[in-house]
Amino acid sequence: MKITFFDTKPYDRASFEHIGADRGFAFKFYESRLTLDTVELAKGADSVCVFVNDTVDAPVIDRLYELGVRSIARRPARANKV
């Protein structure tokens, strides 16, 4: 599965990269926020992972679908420690 991450920071990359290869995931990380202007970066992805500041409105979702993206995951602004 190919997953494109938007609005990423170095700690996001570190959190996900170590689990990707072992599970068959291929990641692309972009510092850019997801908007209608940046949605093309998701071309070729099966899924996108967005942050709370990204734009996930109807035009963006429609374009993601046209690009072949079939799922949208949202990263929380703050993770609680267990």
QUICOR-V668566 format. One record per backbone hydrogen bond with DSSP energy under -0.5 kcal/mol. CO is the residue of the C=O (numbers start at 1). NH is the residue of the N-H. Records with the same first field share a line. If there is no record, write none. Layout:
CO->NH + NH
This chain:
1->3 + 26
2->46 + 47
3->5 + 28
4->49
5->30
9->12 + 13
10->14
11->15
12->16
13->17
14->18
16->19 + 20
17->20 + 21
19->23
20->23 + 25
21->24
26->3
28->5
30->8
32->7
33->35
34->55
35->38 + 39
38->41
39->42
40->43
42->45
46->70 + 71
47->4
48->50 + 73
49->6
50->75
51->54
54->56
57->61
58->62
59->63
60->64
61->65
62->66
63->67
64->69
65->68
67->44
71->48
73->50
